[in-house]
Amino acid sequence: MKGMPEERAILFAHYIIEHNTTVRAAAKEFHISKSTVHKDVTERLKKINPLIYAQVKEVLEQNKSERHIRGGIATKEKYARLKQMRA
């Protein structure tokens, strides 16, 4: 997804806010790297539109506070699948 970084930043921000999603999920949706999405919604967006940036920041902070839980669930599921394969 090429184009104006400012437009991209706003597009990513709206997607993250509307879907309450992670940077990783937004990157996957738009077929672009996580680094690009993160840079757009943290650095560029802060300069372009501080109001939208504040909303995105809330979602990202919530995701950050919950990521250890998602990681634990993923690990539990992984070992449950391995256990089933061995049985």
C-alpha positions, 0 to 999 in steps of 0.5 A: 500500500503505497501513497501518502503517509499522512493518508495511510496513517489516518486510514490505519487509525480509523481501522484500529479504532473501529475494529479495536484491533492490534497493529499486527491485525491492521498490518495483516489487513492492509498487507503492509509491515507492522513497523510501517503501521506502528510508525504511521499511527504513533509518530505521523498521526501525532503530528497530523491529528492529535485527537485521532492519535489519542483514540488510537493510543487508548486502543494500543495501550489496552492491547499492550496491557492485555498481550500477556494474556493473549500470549498465555492463551496461545501457548496453552492452545499450542500445547493442547494441540501437541498433546492431541497429536501425540495421543 
